[in-house]
Amino acid sequence: MYLTADYHTHTPYSHGKNTVLENAVAAKAKGLKEIAITDHGFNHILFGLKRKKLSSLRAEIEEAKKLTGINVLMGMESNLISIDGETDMKQSDLRFFDIYLCGIHEVLRYKSFSDMYKILIKNYSAYKLGRRPSDKVIENTTKAYINIIKNNPIDIITHINFKCCCNLEEVAKCCADYGTYIEINTKKRHVSAEELNMMAATGVRFVIDSDAHSASRVGDTKIAEEILAQASVPLEQIDNIDGRLPKFRFAEYKAEKL
């Protein structure tokens, strides 16, 4: 197995250590065909991407493409901010981007205190105490994931179940229905081999992403390889390995709607 593309990397536009160009150079050195720059969403209080910097980010991406020959996509790891399926990517923002990721993170501006309480506080309290969240918390988190998938042209759900637990099978079914990928993240151990098998049985497609915060980790697959070695997921169900590139729904959405 070898990685064809890495769709989750960070730069100093949020809290990555290396520039767009340095990430692209690292991707080329590892034989990747494509990379995405996906800094944290606008509502991340500490490390959120700033709308006023989108033009300069695009300029760096275009320069990196010219200098390396790597296809560099401009993306964002947006934040889930409400149970109803809203993210911090507004409709007016979509035209700036090539790829759309979404996940659950700490230190965010949620739509309301109720959303923050149900999604963040209840999940993270259980995590800190080493407990499984209540069935109601899992139900709410599952509902939030399903709503963002249904209501937004999201390409990839990032590090699902990391500190915030959902019904993985139900979310995977929704992803399979709408053409959203589930990420196997190689920075965080967020699912077990058994959970990966359960999701795979729904027919959902996967991508392996490094979640690199430094150029040295771009293209890293170590954790994914370890989990896959214990699982029975067909490699044909992972769309960014062995020369393959995914078909993303956001690109189709932009072609039709924007």
C-alpha positions in Angstrom: 0.0 0.0 0.0 1.3 3.5 -0.8 -0.4 6.9 -0.4 -1.4 8.8 -3.6 -2.6 12.0 -1.9 -2.8 13.6 1.6 -6.0 15.7 2.1 -5.4 16.9 5.6 -2.4 19.1 6.3 -1.9 22.3 8.3 0.3 25.5 7.9 0.9 28.6 9.9 -2.4 29.9 8.6 -3.7 27.9 11.6 -1.1 26.2 13.8 1.0 24.2 11.4 4.8 24.7 11.5 5.6 24.7 7.8 4.5 26.7 4.8 2.3 25.6 1.9 5.3 25.3 -0.3 7.2 23.2 2.3 4.2 20.8 2.6 4.0 20.5 -1.1 7.8 19.8 -1.4 7.5 17.1 1.2 4.5 15.6 -0.7 6.5 15.5 -3.9 9.5 13.9 -2.1 7.2 11.1 -0.9 5.7 10.5 -4.4 2.3 12.0 -3.8 0.2 13.3 -6.7 -2.0 15.6 -4.7 -2.1 17.4 -1.4 -4.7 19.6 0.4 -4.0 22.5 2.7 -6.7 22.3 5.3 -6.2 24.8 8.1 -8.7 25.0 11.0 -12.1 26.6 10.5 -13.0 30.2 11.1 -14.7 29.5 14.5 -11.6 27.9 16.1 -10.9 30.5 18.7 -7.1 29.9 19.0 -6.1 28.7 15.6 -8.9 29.5 13.1 -8.2 30.5 9.5 -8.9 34.2 8.9 -11.2 35.2 6.0 -9.0 38.2 5.3 -6.1 35.9 4.6 -7.8 33.7 2.0 -6.4 35.6 -0.9 -2.8 35.2 0.3 -3.4 31.5 1.0 -4.6 31.0 -2.5 -1.6 32.8 -3.9 0.8 30.6 -1.9 -1.1 27.5 -3.1 -0.8 28.6 -6.8 2.9 29.3 -6.4 3.5 25.9 -4.7 1.7 24.2 -7.6 3.9 25.9 -10.1 7.1 25.2 -8.3 6.5 21.5 -7.4 4.1 20.2 -10.0 2.0 18.8 -7.2 -1.7 19.5 -7.4 -2.3 21.6 -4.2 -5.9 22.0 -3.2 -7.2 24.8 -1.0 -9.4 23.5 1.8 -10.4 24.0 5.3 -11.0 21.7 8.2 -14.3 23.3 9.2 -15.9 22.9 12.5 -19.3 21.4 13.4 -21.0 24.1 15.4 -24.6 23.0 15.9 -26.8 19.9 16.3 -28.7 21.0 13.3 -25.7 20.5 11.1 -24.2 23.9 10.6 -20.5 24.5 10.1 -18.3 27.6 10.2 -18.1 27.4 6.4 -20.7 29.9 5.2 -22.3 29.7 1.7 -20.4 32.8 0.7 -17.1 31.1 1.6 -17.5 28.1 -0.6 -16.2 29.8 -3.8 -12.7 30.2 -2.2 -12.1 26.5 -1.7 -11.4 23.3 -3.6 -12.1 20.7 -0.9 -14.3 20.7 2.2 -13.4 18.8 5.4 -15.3 18.9 8.7 -14.7 17.7 12.3 -15.4 18.3 15.9 -12.8 20.3 17.9 -12.3 22.0 21.2 -12.2 25.8 21.8 -14.8 26.8 19.3 -17.5 29.4 18.9 -20.6 27.2 18.7 -23.9 28.5 17.4 -25.4 28.5 20.8 -24.5 27.5 24.4 -27.0 24.6 24.0 -25.0 23.3 21.0 -21.7 23.6 22.9 -23.2 21.9 25.9 -24.7 18.9 24.0 -21.8 18.4 21.6 -18.6 19.5 23.4 -19.1 19.7 27.1 -20.9 16.5 27.6 -18.6 14.5 25.4 -15.4 16.0 26.7 -16.5 15.7 30.3 -17.0 11.9 29.8 -13.6 11.7 28.0 -11.8 13.5 30.8 -13.4 11.1 33.4 -12.5 8.1 31.3 -16.2 7.2 30.8 -18.4 6.3 27.9 -20.8 9.2 27.2 -24.5 8.5 27.9 -26.7 7.1 25.2 -28.3 10.6 24.8 -25.0 12.3 24.3 -24.1 9.7 21.6 -27.5 10.2 20.0 -27.0 14.0 19.9 -23.5 13.7 18.4 -24.7 11.2 15.8 -27.5 13.5 14.9 -25.1 16.4 14.5 -22.8 14.4 12.2 -25.7 13.2 10.1 -27.1 16.7 9.7 -23.8 18.2 8.6 -23.4 15.5 6.0 -27.0 16.0 4.7 -26.9 19.7 4.8 -23.4 20.5 3.4 -21.3 19.1 0.5 -18.6 17.8 2.8 -15.9 15.7 1.3 -14.3 14.2 4.4 -15.2 13.7 8.0 -12.0 14.1 10.0 -10.9 11.9 13.0 -14.4 10.7 13.7 -15.0 9.6 17.4 -12.0 11.4 18.7 -13.1 12.5 22.2 -16.7 12.9 20.9 -18.5 9.6 20.5 -21.2 8.8 17.9 -22.9 5.8 16.4 -20.3 5.1 13.9 -22.4 2.7 11.9 -25.2 5.2 11.4 -22.8 8.0 10.4 -21.0 5.7 8.0 -24.3 4.8 6.4 -25.1 8.4 5.9 -21.6 9.1 4.5 -22.1 6.2 2.0 -25.4 7.6 0.9 -24.2 11.1 0.3 -20.7 10.4 -1.0 -18.7 11.7 2.0 -15.5 10.0 2.9 -14.5 9.0 6.4 -10.9 9.7 7.3 -8.5 7.3 8.8 -6.4 9.8 10.6 -2.7 9.0 11.3 -2.1 11.6 13.9 -4.8 10.4 16.3 -6.0 6.9 17.2 -9.7 7.6 16.9 -11.2 4.2 15.8 -10.3 0.6 16.5 -9.9 -2.2 13.9 -13.3 -3.5 14.9 -15.0 -0.1 14.5 -13.3 0.3 11.1 -14.7 -3.1 10.0 -18.2 -2.1 11.2 -18.0 1.2 9.2 -16.6 -0.6 6.1 -19.5 -3.0 6.1 -21.9 -0.1 5.3 -20.1 0.5 2.0 -18.6 3.8 3.0 -15.4 4.9 1.3 -12.3 5.9 3.2 -9.2 8.2 2.8 -6.0 8.0 4.8 -4.8 11.4 5.9 -1.8 12.5 8.0 -3.3 15.6 9.7 0.2 16.9 9.4 1.1 19.9 11.5 4.7 19.8 10.1 6.1 19.0 6.7 7.9 16.0 8.1 4.6 14.2 8.7 3.0 14.9 5.3 2.1 11.5 3.7 2.5 9.6 7.0 0.5 6.3 7.1 2.0 4.5 10.1 -1.1 4.4 12.4 -3.4 3.6 9.4 -1.2 0.7 8.5 -1.2 -0.6 12.0 -5.0 -0.5 12.3 -5.6 -1.9 8.8 -3.3 -4.8 9.6 -5.7 -5.8 12.4 -8.8 -5.1 10.4 -10.4 -6.8 7.3 -11.2 -3.6 5.3 -10.6 -4.2 1.6 -7.9 -1.8 0.4 -10.1 -1.1 -2.7 -12.4 0.8 -0.3 -9.7 3.4 0.4 -9.6 5.8 -2.5 -6.3 7.7 -2.0 -3.9 4.8 -2.2 -2.1 2.7 -4.8 -2.5 5.4 -7.6 -6.2 6.1 -7.0 -7.7 9.6 -6.4 -11.1 10.1 -4.8 -14.1 11.6 -6.4 -15.2 14.4 -4.2 -18.7 15.7 -3.9 -17.7 19.3 -3.2 -16.2 19.6 -6.7 -19.5 18.4 -8.2 -21.5 20.8 -6.0 -19.4 23.7 -7.2 -19.7 22.8 -10.8 -23.5 22.7 -10.5 -24.3 25.4 -7.9 -21.6 28.0 -7.9 
